[in-house]
Amino acid sequence: MTIDLKKYQFLFKNYTELRVQKTESKHLCFVKGENTVSEKTISSGVSARSYKNGFWGFASHSELDESSLKTVIRQANDNAAFLSSKTVQKSKSFPATVNHHSVNTFCTTKPRKSFNEIMAFVQEIDQYIFRKYSKLLTRGLTLSCLDMEKTLLTSDETLAYSMVPRTLLCVFLDIEKDQEPIELYEVFGGLGQFEDYFSDPKLLYPKIDQLYEDLMLKKEGVYAKAGIKECILDSEVSGILAHEAIGHTTEADFVLGGSIAKDYLDQQVASPLISLIDFAHTFQGQTCPIPVYIDDEGTKAQDTIIIDQGVLQGFMHNKETALKFNVPPTGHARAFKFSDEPLIRMRNTAILPGDNSIKEMIASIEDGYYFKKPGGGQADSTSEFMFAIEQGFEIKNGKLGRALKNTTISGLAFEVLKSVSMVSDDFQWSVSGMCGKKQLIPVSDGGPALKCRVNVGGRA
């Protein structure tokens, strides 16, 4: 990763991007004390993209020697020339941009632990759960460590280096009630390497105890009643709504493909209490969970306002869609592996906090629900969504009531956001997202709690 890419710049015939990348991952999984997964993978190589007359040529190679770098540049140029030769229509060239230089690394400053030490850490947590909570049907722990290291050079002489790691430990607890499994999970970690979050297993014990207490409440819980209900969506649920149901509809490639957002630009699509932004790297003075300073096309990443006080303001762009919409690119081109072409991808998508406390929001509801933790779900280009709810509570006469068993919520996201009447003053990021748009890539989402009306599915 110390290769001097500038020595190959003389081979750029057209607009070209040259990227060297190393992606390293560790994955551990324990189920009921059994180590079911234990793996470490490294993927590294070089890729080049060349743009000519509206066509991209792409090439990649897993070797990082001089011959491979020269080969992928020539192949990318040749591929672009071949594709552009099939049409007589000339497309616009990308506007000249100011060259940016950026170095951003989030490597830990602490002594690194070996793979065996990391495994022993996870095993100790597993044994704590086994010893203290022997009545569990199943317990599971999954550790994922992902390091993404990139160096990028473009024809505009943008040169960027980044090392962005993410470490996540997910704990699953499962118990049985009336021959029905009841489960709950929690995720720990975020931006950084293992040593930044996990120094002593005992520090996690109180959080695991809380997870078990929540599971016991859910075990004795009730099923939600189906129908349109007044509800509070906590930050994790509002975050997934922002990402899945709104974010994807406003990615410019999806807009060009017929997303409903195409018809709503500059229109009121949500309550005036709602402002939604895809953040590049910083929010409220803190680094976001997925910081992007220069995207994988060499564009300086910027915060992108999607909804401002209820009005749809804009879309997320790469260089190509920005050219079609006649707007500046927003820095949303991201690739997961060296062999992947950059696509328009979200980074840190969130609704801005408001002025209400959670206590005030609960007190304002006579008969409704408080949804805290989402499960899986789906959304489409019309903003229609359906999400599983793993944890929630009744709200009766302005107070929290019984815990809920699994249920679902659904609706049209823009309509749900129009019904928002209160927004909490707190804010939380969800750090564990992996978005699967053609290629997996880390994302984060988050926000405040929202009081709104949403369709509750009842018994899941």
N, C-alpha and C positions, 0 to 999 in steps of 0.2 A: 504493500500500500504506500510505499515511498517512491513509486515510479514518477519520474518527471514527465508529465504528459505533454508539456510544451514542445519537447523535442520532436513530436510527431505532428505538430500543427501544420507543417508545410504540405502535408498530404491532404488537407481539407480542400476539396475542389468546390463544394457548395457549402451552404450553411450546414455545420456538422456539430454533433455533440459526442464527446468521447468520455466514457464512464468506466472506471475501475471499481469493483465492489467485492466486499467479502461479507457474507452473512453466516453467522455462527449461532447455533442453537443447542441448548441442552434441554432434555425433557425427562422428567421422572414421574412415575405414577405408582402409588401404593393403594391397594384395595384390600381392606380387612387384613392389613399387615403384610400382604404379599406384594413384592415388587414386580408389577406387571409390565412396566416400561422403564427402560434405562438406556438412553441414547444421547449421543452427541454428534451433530452433523455440521459440516463446514462446506459452504458453496462459495467459490470465488472465480472471478474471471473478468473479462473486458467486453464492452459492447460499444457500438457506434451507430449513430443515426445521421442520415444525410437527407436534406430537404431540397427538392427541385421541382419547380412548377406545380406545386400543390401535392406532391407525392413524397412519401417517406421511404427511404431505403434503410434497412436495419440488418445488422450482423452482430454475432457474438461468438466468443471463444472462451473455453475454460482455462486455457493457459495464459500466463501473464508475462511471456517473454517478448522480446522485441519483434520477432517475426509475427507473432499472433496479433499484436497491436497494429502493425502495419497492414496485416491482412484484413482485419475487420474494418478498418477505415476505407480501404480500397473496395471491399465488397459492399459496404453501405453506400458509397458513392456510385458504384456500378448499378446497384439495385435501384437507386433513385433515378438514375439516368435512363435505365431500361423502362421503368414504369412511366416516366414522364414522356418518353418517346412514343407512347401509345395514344397521345392526344395532342391536338394542335392548340388547345386552349391554354393560355398563359395565366397562371395564378399570381396573386400578389406575393411579393417577398416579405419576410418578416421585417418590421421596422428596426432600424439600428437601435441598440440599447447600450446603456452605460455598462462597462465591464465591472463586475462585482468580484471582490475577493472576500472569502468567508472561511473561517476555521472555527468549528464548534464541536467540542468533544465533551461527553458526559461519562467518561471512564471513572471508575471509583478511585479514590486516593487511598483506600484502605488495603491492607495485605490481602491478596487473593486466596481463596480457599480452594482446595483440590476437589475433584469430583466426588471422591470418597467422603470428604468432610461434609460436603453439601448433602450427600445421601444420608449420612449419619444424623444430620440436623433434622431432615424430614422424618426419619425413622423415630427420632425422639418425640416429636410431636404426635406421631401416630400412636406410640406407646402410651403417651399421656392420655389420649382420648380413650384408648382401650382399657387402661386401668381405672379411669374415673367414670366412664360411661359404658359399662358392660352390657347394658340392655339395648344398645343400638343394633339395628338390623344390619346396617352396612356403614362403614366409614371409608372415606377416600381422600387422598391428598394428591394434587397434581402440581408439579413445579415446572414452569416454563421460563427459560432464560433466552433472550434473543438479543444479539448484538449485530447492528447494521452499520458497516463502515464503508464510506463512499468517497471517491475523488472524482470530480467532474471538471472538464474543460470544454468550452464552446467556442465557436467561431467568433463570438463577440468578446472573446478573451475573459469571460467569466471563469474564475477558478475557485472551486469550493471543495472543502473537506469537511466531513461530518462523521462522528461516531456516536450513534444514538442507541443505547441499550434499554431493554425493558425486562423486568423480573416480576413474575406473578406466581403466587402460591394460592391455589384454590382448595378450600376444605369443604367436603361434602359430608353431611350427616343424614342418616336415614333410619327411621324407626317405623314400627308397624302398629296400626290400630285397626281392629276389626278386619284383619287380613288385608289391609290396604297400606301400601308403603307411603310414608309421609317424609318428605326430604326438604332440606334447606342447605344453602351454601353461602360462603363468604369468600371474597378475594382480597388478598393482601399484596402490597408491593406497588410498583409503578415504574416511572422513569428512573433508571439507574441499574446497577449490577447487584448481584446477590448480597454482597457485603454491605451495601448501603442500607438494606432493609432488615436483614436477618443476622443479628449478632449473637442472640441468645434465645433459644426456643422458649424459655420461661416468659419472655416478654409477650408472647402470643397467647399464653394460657388464659388470661382474663377475656380476651376477645373470643376464644373458642368456647369459654364458659357462657358468654352472652349468646353465642350462636346456638348452643344447646338449649338455653332457656327459651329462646325464640322458637326453636323446634318443638319444645314441649307445649308452648301456647298453640302452635299450629296443629299439633296432634289433637288437642281438644277443641279445635276450631269448628266453624260452621261453613256451609256453602253460601256464597253470595247469591242474591236473588237477581234473576235476569231482567234486563231492561235498561232504559236510559236513566242514569243515576247522576246525582251531584256527587262529585268525587274530588279527592286530592291526589294528584300524581306526584309522588316524591321525586327527588332529583334524578335517580337512576331511571325512572320511568319517563320523565320529561326529556331526559337526555337521549334515550333510544327513540323517542318520538321525533326529536329534532333531527337525529341522524337518518333513521330509516325512512320516515314518512315525509319529511320536508327536505332534508339534505340531498337525498338522491334525486328528487324531482327537480332540483335546481343546479345539478351538475350539467354544464352546457352541452356535453355530448348527448345526455338524456333529453335535454330540451330540444335539440335538433332532431332527436328521434321521436318526438311527439309527446313529451311530458306535459301534463296539465299546466305546469308553471309557465309555459310559453305564452298562454293567453292571459296570465294574471299580472304581468309586469306593470308596476306603478299602480296597482289596485290594492284595495284593502282585503287582505287575506286572513287577518287575525285580529284579535282584540288590540286596541291601542296600547295595552299593557305589555304586549309581546314585541321584543326585539331579539333577533336571532343572528348570531355571528359565527362564521368559521374562523377561528383564531389561528394565526400562523405559528407563534411561538411563546407569546407572553400575554398574561391576563392578570389584572390587579397587582402588577408588580412581581408576579411569580411566573416561573417557566411552566408552560403547559406540558401535559403528559407526553405529547408527541410534537416536539419542537421542530419546525421546518423553517430554516432561514433562507436557503436557496433551494428551489425545487430541482427535480431531475432533468429539467430543460435549461437550467441556468437562470431562471427568473427569480428576482428577489421576492420572497414570499411576503404577503401583506394580509392583514385582517380583512375579511370580506363580509360586508354587511348584506345579509340575505333578506331579512325583514327588519324594518325600522318603524317602531311604534305602529305595528300592524300592517304596514304597506310593504309589498314585495319590491325590493330595490334592485336586485341584481342576481347574477349567476356566478358559479365558480368556473374558471377558464384555464385552459392551457394556451400555448401560443397560437395553435391552429384555430380553435374556436374563437379566441379573442379577435383574430383577423377577420373571421366571418361576421362577428357581431360589431366590429369596428370599435372595440374597447381595449384597454390595456389588459394583458394577461395578469392573473391574480396569484400565480405561484402554486397551482394545484396539481401539477404534473408529477406523479410519483410512481416509482417502480419498486417491486419487492426484491427480486433477484437480479443479478447482472444480465441474465438472459431475457429479462422482461422489458418490453417497451413501456415508457411512462404513459399512464392513463390519468384522466382527471379523477382525483381522489380527495376526499375530505381529510382534515387534519384533526382539529379540536372544535367540534360543533356544539354550540350551547346557546341556550336562552339566557338573557341577562336577568339578574335578580331584581326584585321589586321592593315594596315597602311594608309588606305584611309579615307578621310572625306566624309560624306554624300553629301556635296556640290560638291566635285570632282566627285563622282559617278553619280549624277544627270547630271552634265555638260557633261559627257561622252556619254550620250544616246541621239540620235536624235529623235527616235520615239519608245516609250515604256511606261512602267507603274511602278509606285511606290506603292507597296502593304504594307499597314501598320498594318491592324488588321484582324486576321483570325476569322472565325466562326467555325462551325462544320466540320468534315471531317473523312476520313478513309484511312487506308493503310493496305497492306497485306505483307506476307512473301517474296514477290518478290521485295519489296521496291516500288511497284506501289502505288501512292497516289492520292487523290482528296480532296482538301480543299476549303471550302467557304471563300470568302474574303468580309469582312464587310466594310472595309474602304480602299480607294486607290485614286490615282491621275494619270492623264496622265503625261507623260514627252514628251515635244515637243521642239526640237532644244536646248536641254540641260537645259530646265527650266520646273518647275512644271506647269501643266496646270489645266484643270478642274477636279473637284472631280468625282469619279466613283460611280455608283450604284453597288449593289451586283453582284459579279461574282464568278468564280471558277478558280482554277489552278490545274493542274494535270501533271502526268509524272512518270518516274522511278527516285526515289530519287538519286541513285548513278549516273545516267546520268546527272541529273540536277546539282549535285555537281561537276561533271567533267567540266561543262561549266562555273563555277565561275571564273570571271576575276578580281574582286575587292572585298575586304572585309573591312568593316568600322572599324575605330579605337575606336568606342564606344561600350558599352556592356550594355544590360538590361536583367534582369530576368523577366519572366512571373511567377507570384506567385500563380495563381488560379487553377492549374491543378489538376484533380482527374482522375487517370488512372483506367480503368475498366477491367483489365485483371483478370477475374474470381472473384476478390473481389476488391471493390473500395479501393484506397489508395492515399493519397496526394503525388503529385510530383511537380517538377518545371522544367522549361526548359527556354532557352534563348540564347543569343548570340549577334553578331553584325548584321549589314545589309549586304546582299550579292547581288552582281550584277551577274546575270546569265541569262540563256535562259530557259523559261518554257512555257508550253502549257496553254494558256488563254482560258477559256470557253466562253467568251463573255457574252451574256445576261443570267443571272442566272434564 
